[in-house]
């Protein structure tokens, strides 16, 4: 008898202020529903008898066909797979797990890209950037680094990521840190580079230590590349280096940064890289316009604001994570070579601790670090009322620089 309708426990209904959706945890899909159907399902989930609901019930039969719910003769009390109950957090307190440590290896670069500002303002997601030269790269001793890496490992640390500037300008430092890290038990490494400084010595080092390499790509056309980077480095040199890395089966990702100078050439860049290097993992990134950047691509502005393109497979773990934590900060920390600790590799002036004064465990237990780590969707006004919040990996750093507020909402079209 069709008296009541309930969604199955793996189907979560989320009703936002201006949008609503179903999270089908069994298939990993997020299904948008209109306001009327959302209200119908809300009443069904509260065991309101169908005969009391004066609305079009067509969606209920559709959901039955999709195996997302069914009719019942009596009211049902179904425990969902996903729920926003924070009792466990209140009992067990802070999460003291770190997975990734970024190390600011170099503030300098062997290129002089015209879009790359030398101050601390950021117009892009995680990647290479020239930073102010005021950071002392020799403040920490080898003993300091051993203590830092031991503490990171004891906090469940898994991966060290070298970033700059151009990290390979400090190759001896990288070798030293990798050696110490391996001695304390860390075995996963990655590096962000422009790909120009990869000789046989560096290649062998990358191979021996199975280091993942992220290479920033600007152009493949020789003349455009030189104009873009203001350097005498030929683009073919970088392509040849990518070929070497790929031929030796290194874990490799190419990141094309789109600006006003290459936005009409993106397809050619991608096709050339695929044809010349055989690298499969190629990612598109943007130079963002705010607060005051003139090098961004007006052509790609719609994609910068399009959150839908970042939606992906959903599951209980992802939804629970986004309910509790922030993807820009949780489980990671960035160490400057002067010992200063910051919450993100692109927030180098947002100092939350000093490893010459405190240990890593003390720093990540401060209220300031925990505020970054637990900056979840419920704490961001616009996100808290959005139904898509459990499938949105927004970037708080880009939003912070665009609005001057870590809680800001500029790059969102919902």
N, C-alpha and C positions, 0 to 999 in steps of 0.2 A: 504493500500500500504506500503510495507516494505522499506521505504526510510531511516529511522533513527532508532537507538536503544538507549534506555536509561535504566539505572538501576532504580528500584523503590527507593523512598526517604529513605526507611529503610535499604538499601543496600549500604554500604560505600566501595569504592575502595581505597586501600592503596598500593602504589608502592614504594618499598624500593630499596636500592642499589643492593642487592643480592637476594631479595625475594619479593613476592607480595601476596596479599590476599584480599578477600572480607569479610567484617564484615556484617553478616546477623542479623540485630538487631531484626527482627521479630521472629527468632528461637533461637537466642543467639549463633549461630555457627560462627566460623571463618573458611573460606574456602580458601585453598591455590590455587593460580593460577600460571601458568608458565609465563615466561617473555613475550612470544609472545602474549598470551591471555591478559595479563595485558596491553600491548601496544594497542591491539585492543580495549579493554574496555576504555582505556584513550581517544582514538580518538572518540569513541561513546559518551562518557560523554561530549565531546566538540562539539557535534552535527556535526561531520564530516559525510557526506552522506555515507551510506554503500557501494554504488557503487564505491566510491573513495578509498575504503580500499582494498588493494591487499593482503589479508590475509585469512587464513582459518576461516570461520565464524561459525563453528560448535558449539562453546561454547555458542553462542547467543541463539540457540534453546534449549540448555540444561538449561540455566538460565531462559528461559520462562517456561519450565516444572517445575522448582523449584520455580516459582512465585517470581523471583527476578528482573525481567525486562520485557520489551515488545517493540514491534516495533511501530513506529509512522510515519504518512505521512508527518509531518512537524517538524521542530526543536522544542525541548521542553526545557523549563527552569524550572527545578524542584528544589524546596528548600529541602535540605537534612535534615534528623533527626539529624545528627551529623555534626558539622562543627567546624573548629579550629579558630573561631573568638574570639579574646581576648578583644574586646571592653569593655565588662562589667567589666572586671578586671581593665582596665585602668581608668574607671569611678569611680568605688567603692573602689579601692585601696586594702589594705591588708585584708587578711582573719584572723579574730581574734577569731576563734572558736577552742576550745579544747574539745575533747571527752574523752580522757583517760589520767590519770596521774599514772605513775609508781612511787612507793616509794621504794628506796633502804632501806630495813628494817634491813638487817644484812649483814655484810661483811664476816662473818664466817660461818662454816658448821660443822655438827657433823659427816661428812664423810670426807675421805681424798683420793678421787678418783685420781688414778695415772695420768690421763690425764688432771686434772684440775690445771692449772698454777695459781700462786698467784700474777702475775703482771697484767697489764691492757690490755694485748693482748687477742684478742678474736678469737676463731676458730669455733664458732657455732652461730646459730641464738638465739633469745631471750630464756633465760633459766637460770638455777642456775649456779653460779660461785663464787669461793672464790676471794675476792678482797683485795687489800692492806689495812692494818689495820690503815692507816694514817687518815681515814675519821672519824671525831668525831661524834659519834651517838647521842650525847646529846647536840648538839649546839643549837637546836631550842626548845623554850619553848612551852607550851600548847597554849599560846596566839599567838605565831608565827604560829603554825599549824592551828589555827582557822582562822586567816587572810588568810593564803594560800588556805585553803579549801573553804572559802567564795569566794575568787577571782576566783578559779577554777569553782565553781558552776555558778558564774555570767558570765563566759565565755562559758556557755553551757556545762560545764563538766558533764559527765555521770558516769564514772567508775573509781574506784581506784584499782590499781593492786599492790600487795605487792610482792617484789622480793628480792633475796639475792644472795649469801649465802643461808642459810636456814632460811627463815623468822620466822618460829615458835620458833626459839631460842629467839626471841623478842616478845613473845605472848602478854605480857602486853602492849607493844607499839601498836601492831595491834589493840587490844581491844579499846585502848584510841582513836586512829585515827578513827576507825569505828564509835564510839560513837559521836565524834565531827562531822564527815561527815554527819551522819544521822540528826543531829541537824540543819545543814545548808541546808539539802535537797538532799543530795547524797544518793542513795540507791542501787547502783550496785557495787559489789566488786568481786575481783578475787585474786588468790594467786598461785605462783609457789613454789613447795615444792618437797623434795625427798620422802615424804610420811611416814617417819619413826617416826615423833613426832606427832602422832594424838591420844591423849588419849580421855577419855569421855568428859572432859571439853572442849577441842578443838572441838570435834565432835559436841557437843551441840551448841557451838558458831557458827560454820559453818552452821549448820541447821537453827538456829534462824535468822541469817543474810543473808541466801540464797547466800552464797559465792561460786563462781565457783572455782574449784580446778584443777590445772594442775600438774600432778605428773610425775616427771622424772623417767624413768625406765632404768636400766642398764643391769640387768640380772635376771633370775628366778632360775637358778641353785645355790644352796647354796654355794658351794665351789668357783664357778666362781664369784659370787657376792662379797664374802669376799675378794677375790684377786683383784677384780675390784675396790672396794671402800676402801680397807685398813681399814676396821672397823669391829667391833664385832657385828654389827647389822645384824640379820638374814633376809634374803630376804622374808621368810614366814611372818615376822612381817609386811612388807610393803604390801604384798598381802592381809593379813587379814585386814589391815586398808582400803585398796581399797574396799574390800567386804563391810565393815561397811558403808563407804561413799555411795557406790552404793545402798546398801539395804535401805538407808534412802533417796534415790532419789535425791542426790545432783548432780548438773551439774558438770560433771567430764570428763577430757580428760587425757589420758595416752600418754606420749611422750617417745618413745624408741630412745635413742641416740646410733647410730651405730658407733663403733670404730673397730680397728683391732682385739680387744679381744673378740668381740661378733658377728662379721659379718657372721660367719658360723652357728650362732644359732638364727638368727632373726626370722625365721619361727616358731621355737619352742617357742620363747618368746611370739610372738603374739598369737599362739594357746593356750599356757598355760594361758595367761592373759584372753583371751576370755572365756575359759572353766572355770577357777577358779573364775573369778570376774563378768562375764556377762557384762562388760563394752563394749559398742559399739564404742565409739569414741577413736580410737587408731591411733596415728600419728607417722610416721617415720621421724627422724631427723639425721643429719650427723655431725660428727666432721670433719671440713675442713682442708686440708693439709697446706695451706699457711697462714702466711709467713714461719714458721719453725716448724711445728708440726709433730711428728713421730708416733702419736697414731691413725691417720686416717686409714680408711679402703680402701686399694687399690682396693678391689673387687667392691666397690660402687662408685668409681671415675666417671664412665660414668653417673650415675644418678645425681651427684653433678653438672655436666656441662649440663645436659639435661633440658633446659628451657621448652620444650614441655610438660613435665609432670606437670607443674604448670599452664598450660593454662586451662581456665574454661569458664563458660557462659559469654557472652559479652552483654552489654546493653549500652544505651546512657550515663547513669550516670557514669559507670565504665570508659568508653572511655574518657569522658570529664574530669573526675578526673585525669586519668593518663596523659592527655595532660597538665594539669595545675599543679599537685602536685606530691609529692613523697610518695609512700605507706609506706616507712620506717620511715617517720618523721611527715607527716601531721596529725594534730589533736591530737597529743600526746606530752607529756613532761615528763621528769623524774626528781624527786627531791631527792637529797641525804640528809641524816639526818644532815649534817653540813650546810644545806641551799643552797648549790651549785645546780645550774640548768644545766642539760645536755639535748641534743636533743633526746637521745635514751638510754634505760637501759643498753645497752652493750657498750656505749661510755662514760664511767664514768669520763674520764679525759678531755673530750672535753667541758669544762665549758663555758657556754654562759651567765651566770648571777648568782647573789647571792641574795637570798631572805632575807638576813640580811641587805641588802643595798637598794634593789629595790623591787617593788611589781611585781606580776606575769604578770599583763597587760603590764607594761613597758618592761619586759624582752621578751615577745613574739612579741613585736613590734620592737625589734631591727633588724637591717639588718642581723645580724648573724643568728638569729632564722629563719627569713623569707627566708634566703638563703637555709637552710636545708628543710624547708617546701615546697618550690617551686622548688626544684631540680627535675624538670620534665624531661621526655624523650628527649625533644628538646634540653636540655642543656648538655646531655651526648652524646658525638660524635657518638659512635657506635649505640646507641639506636635511635638517631634522624634519621638515614637512614635505620632503620629496619621496615619492614611492620608490624611486630608482636607487635609493641610497645604498642598498646592499649589493649593487653591481657597478658602482662608480668609484674608480680609483683616482680621484681628483688630486692635483698636485698643489699642496699648500704653499710651497716655496714660490711658484710662479704667481699664485694669487696674492701672496704677501707683498711681492715687489710691485704688482700691478695696482694694488689698493692701499698699500702701507699698513695693512692689517692682516695678521695671520688667519683671521676668521673671515677675510674678505671673499667676495664672490663676483669676479669679473668674467672669467672664461666659462660661462655656463649659459646655455640657451633654453633651459627649462624654466 
